[in-house]
Amino acid sequence: MKYYWVNQGKTYKEEKEGKYLWAPVKNNKEQTFFHWNNMTKLKPNDIVFNYRKGFIIGYCQIKSHYFLASQPEEFNVDAEWENEGYMVDADYVLFSSPLNVKNIYKKIKDHLPEKYSPLNSKTEANQGYLYEINEKIAFLLFNFGKIKYKVVEKEFGNLSEEETLDYQLQETSRINLTTSRIGQGKFRQKILKKWNYKCAVSKVSVKEILIASHIIPWREANNFERLDVNNGILLSPVYDALFDKHLISFKDDGTIVISKHLKESEYSKLGITGNEKILELTPGNRKYLKSHRNKLYKI
């Protein structure tokens, strides 16, 4: 079992909710870096400490080997990277109280790696994503976070080679599902084809911006629903953002439903009139939309 430190300033919330870690293979200048390549070293049961805005918030246990996956569409970041990246599944655990790195720096600084340290001498995070750290730092962080190191080691660190292989085989189906996340892989291709490469509402056909939006969100769906083509609608960014936040939905006849929390003066600025309609809904779409509408009405 190895230990790592991940800097998640912009993406912690999305990665935690999705139970994964993701880093690009290259940036938009075709450059790659050691801290991204470290993703390929991760193995099931490795421990990664989560750093965000000056605090160690907790840690996550790695649940899979890395696999290639497109940048998650829930990332609200600038297009600094290429779309392809490394992803691993991870279970997140929060410390009861976040650790202020400035308060613990003196106790861990002598154990930080001389090269490729996650922190500089000013106790600030070095620019980068994933850093390997040693067992001593892991022990100290668990201790500061009031987590019993031996309990973690016993729970996560004692798999035999046979058990690890069996574990990896069990993970295969889950990895395949994860690579089909919203906006990725086969699911996106099926949704693009189903909706004839056009936004279901506006008919915009700029493929690069269209989003394969789940009706029942990925995080709430079971394995079948996550890949069911009827659980997807192809939407342009404005409609997708409103749909994802349950500010709009659609009736069984395809007519748009607008949340009471979205004022006409606001949605009209987005080019929405209230008369929009989807004409190609299937019975399967309607089943999922009923659940989606119910959430809109309850908000």
C-alpha positions in Angstrom: 0.0 0.0 0.0 1.3 3.4 -1.0 0.3 6.9 0.1 -0.3 10.1 -1.9 -1.4 13.7 -1.5 -3.8 15.2 -4.0 -4.4 18.9 -4.6 -8.1 19.4 -5.4 -8.7 23.2 -5.3 -11.1 23.5 -8.2 -12.5 20.0 -8.4 -12.8 18.5 -4.9 -16.6 18.7 -4.7 -17.2 17.1 -8.1 -14.6 14.3 -7.5 -15.9 13.6 -4.0 -19.5 13.4 -5.2 -18.5 11.2 -8.1 -16.2 9.0 -6.0 -13.2 9.3 -8.3 -9.9 11.1 -9.0 -9.2 12.4 -12.5 -6.2 14.1 -14.1 -5.5 14.9 -17.7 -2.9 13.1 -19.8 -1.7 16.3 -21.4 -2.5 20.0 -21.4 -3.6 22.0 -24.4 0.1 22.5 -25.3 0.7 18.8 -25.6 2.7 18.8 -22.3 2.5 16.2 -19.6 3.8 16.3 -16.0 4.9 13.8 -13.3 2.0 14.7 -11.0 -0.5 13.7 -13.7 1.4 10.6 -14.6 1.4 9.5 -10.9 -2.2 8.5 -11.6 -1.0 5.5 -13.5 0.8 4.3 -10.3 -2.3 4.1 -8.1 -3.5 0.7 -7.1 -6.6 -0.6 -5.2 -6.3 0.2 -1.4 -3.7 3.0 -1.8 -4.5 6.0 0.4 -4.7 9.5 -1.0 -5.0 12.5 1.3 -7.3 15.3 0.1 -5.8 18.8 0.2 -8.0 21.9 -0.6 -7.4 25.6 0.1 -4.8 25.1 2.9 -6.5 22.2 4.6 -6.2 18.4 4.6 -10.0 17.5 4.5 -9.7 13.8 4.8 -8.5 10.9 2.6 -9.7 8.5 0.0 -9.1 4.8 -0.5 -8.4 3.9 -4.1 -10.9 1.3 -5.5 -9.5 0.5 -9.0 -6.5 0.7 -11.2 -6.4 3.7 -13.5 -8.3 3.8 -16.8 -8.6 6.4 -19.5 -11.7 8.6 -19.4 -12.8 11.9 -20.8 -12.7 15.0 -18.6 -15.9 14.9 -16.5 -18.4 17.4 -17.8 -19.2 18.5 -14.2 -15.8 20.1 -14.0 -16.4 23.9 -14.2 -12.8 24.8 -15.2 -11.1 26.5 -18.1 -10.1 24.4 -21.1 -6.5 24.1 -20.0 -6.2 20.4 -20.7 -6.9 17.9 -23.4 -10.1 16.0 -23.0 -8.5 12.5 -22.3 -7.4 11.8 -18.8 -6.6 9.2 -16.2 -9.4 8.2 -13.7 -9.6 5.9 -10.7 -12.5 5.1 -8.5 -12.2 6.2 -4.9 -14.1 6.2 -1.6 -13.8 9.4 0.4 -13.5 9.7 4.2 -13.7 13.1 5.9 -11.7 14.0 9.0 -13.9 15.2 11.9 -12.0 18.5 11.6 -10.0 19.6 8.6 -6.2 19.9 9.3 -4.8 23.4 8.8 -1.5 22.6 7.0 0.2 25.7 8.5 -0.4 24.3 12.0 1.2 20.9 11.2 3.9 21.9 8.7 6.7 21.9 11.2 5.9 18.3 12.2 5.8 17.0 8.7 8.4 19.1 6.8 11.4 16.9 7.6 9.6 13.9 6.1 8.5 15.6 2.9 10.3 14.4 -0.3 13.2 16.6 -1.4 12.0 16.4 -4.9 8.4 16.6 -5.9 7.1 17.7 -2.6 3.4 18.7 -2.4 4.3 21.7 -0.2 6.8 24.5 -0.5 8.6 26.2 2.4 5.9 28.8 2.7 3.4 25.9 3.5 1.7 26.5 0.2 0.7 23.8 -2.2 3.0 23.3 -5.1 1.3 23.6 -8.4 0.4 20.0 -9.4 -2.2 17.3 -8.8 -0.9 14.0 -7.3 2.2 13.6 -5.2 3.6 10.5 -3.6 4.4 10.7 0.2 5.9 8.3 2.6 4.4 6.2 5.4 5.7 8.5 8.1 3.7 11.5 6.8 0.7 9.2 6.4 1.0 8.1 10.0 1.2 11.7 11.2 -1.8 12.9 9.1 -3.9 10.0 10.4 -2.9 10.9 13.9 -3.7 14.5 13.5 -7.0 13.6 11.9 -7.7 11.3 14.9 -7.8 8.2 12.7 -6.1 5.1 14.1 -3.4 4.3 11.6 -3.2 0.6 12.5 -7.0 0.3 11.9 -6.6 1.7 8.5 -3.6 -0.5 7.7 -5.5 -3.5 8.9 -8.6 -2.7 6.9 -6.9 -1.6 3.7 -3.4 -3.1 3.6 -3.5 -6.8 4.1 -4.7 -8.3 0.8 -2.8 -11.2 -0.6 -1.9 -11.3 -4.3 -4.8 -13.8 -4.8 -7.2 -11.5 -3.0 -6.0 -8.5 -4.9 -6.5 -10.3 -8.2 -10.0 -11.4 -7.2 -10.8 -7.8 -6.1 -9.6 -6.4 -9.4 -11.8 -8.9 -11.3 -14.8 -7.8 -9.3 -14.0 -4.2 -10.1 -14.0 -4.7 -13.8 -17.7 -4.3 -14.3 -17.7 -1.2 -12.2 -14.8 0.4 -14.1 -16.6 -0.2 -17.3 -19.7 1.6 -16.0 -17.6 4.5 -14.7 -16.0 5.1 -18.1 -19.5 5.6 -19.5 -20.2 8.5 -17.1 -22.2 11.5 -18.3 -20.8 12.9 -21.5 -18.4 10.0 -22.0 -17.8 6.9 -24.0 -20.6 4.8 -25.4 -23.4 6.5 -23.5 -22.6 9.8 -25.2 -22.4 8.3 -28.6 -25.7 6.5 -28.2 -27.4 9.8 -27.0 -25.9 11.7 -29.9 -27.2 9.2 -32.4 -30.6 8.9 -30.8 -31.2 12.7 -30.9 -29.7 13.0 -34.4 -26.7 15.0 -33.2 -29.0 18.0 -32.3 -30.1 19.5 -29.0 -33.5 18.0 -28.2 -35.0 21.5 -27.6 -33.2 24.1 -29.6 -32.0 21.8 -32.5 -28.5 23.3 -32.2 -26.2 20.8 -34.0 -22.7 22.0 -32.8 -21.6 18.5 -31.7 -18.6 19.8 -29.6 -20.9 21.7 -27.2 -23.8 19.2 -26.9 -24.1 17.4 -23.6 -25.5 13.9 -23.1 -27.5 14.7 -20.0 -28.8 12.0 -17.6 -32.4 12.5 -16.6 -31.9 10.6 -13.4 -28.4 11.8 -12.4 -25.5 9.4 -12.5 -24.9 9.6 -8.8 -28.5 8.5 -8.1 -29.0 6.0 -10.8 -28.5 2.2 -10.6 -26.2 0.5 -13.0 -28.9 -0.2 -15.6 -30.2 3.4 -15.5 -26.7 4.8 -15.9 -26.4 3.2 -19.3 -30.0 3.2 -20.4 -30.4 5.4 -23.5 -33.9 6.4 -22.4 -32.3 8.0 -19.4 -30.5 10.6 -21.6 -31.4 13.8 -23.4 -29.0 15.6 -25.7 -29.0 19.3 -24.6 -27.1 22.5 -25.4 -25.2 24.0 -22.4 -27.9 26.4 -21.2 -30.6 23.8 -21.2 -28.4 21.2 -19.7 -27.4 23.5 -16.8 -31.0 24.4 -16.0 -32.1 20.8 -16.4 -29.3 19.5 -14.1 -30.4 22.0 -11.4 -34.1 21.1 -11.8 -34.9 24.6 -12.9 -36.5 23.2 -16.0 -38.1 19.8 -16.9 -40.5 18.5 -19.5 -44.0 17.1 -19.5 -45.0 13.8 -21.1 -45.9 15.7 -24.3 -42.5 17.4 -24.3 -43.7 20.8 -23.2 -41.1 22.7 -21.1 -41.8 23.1 -17.3 -40.1 26.0 -15.7 -39.4 26.2 -11.9 -41.1 28.8 -9.9 -37.6 29.8 -8.7 -36.6 30.9 -12.2 -38.2 34.3 -13.0 -39.4 35.1 -16.5 -37.1 38.1 -16.5 -34.2 35.8 -16.0 -35.0 32.9 -18.3 -36.0 35.3 -21.1 -32.4 36.6 -21.1 -31.3 33.0 -21.8 -33.5 32.9 -24.9 -36.2 30.8 -23.3 -39.8 31.7 -24.0 -41.7 29.0 -22.1 -43.1 27.6 -25.3 -40.3 25.2 -26.0 -41.1 21.5 -26.6 -39.4 18.2 -27.3 -41.1 16.3 -30.0 -39.2 13.0 -29.9 -39.8 11.7 -26.4 -40.1 7.9 -26.0 -42.1 6.1 -23.4 -38.8 5.4 -21.7 -37.9 9.1 -21.6 -41.3 9.8 -20.0 -40.8 7.3 -17.2 -37.6 9.0 -16.2 -38.9 12.5 -16.7 -41.7 11.9 -14.2 -39.1 11.4 -11.5 -37.3 14.5 -12.7 -40.4 16.7 -12.7 -41.3 15.5 -9.2 -38.0 16.9 -7.9 -38.6 20.2 -9.7 -42.0 20.6 -8.0 -40.6 19.8 -4.6 -37.8 22.4 -4.7 
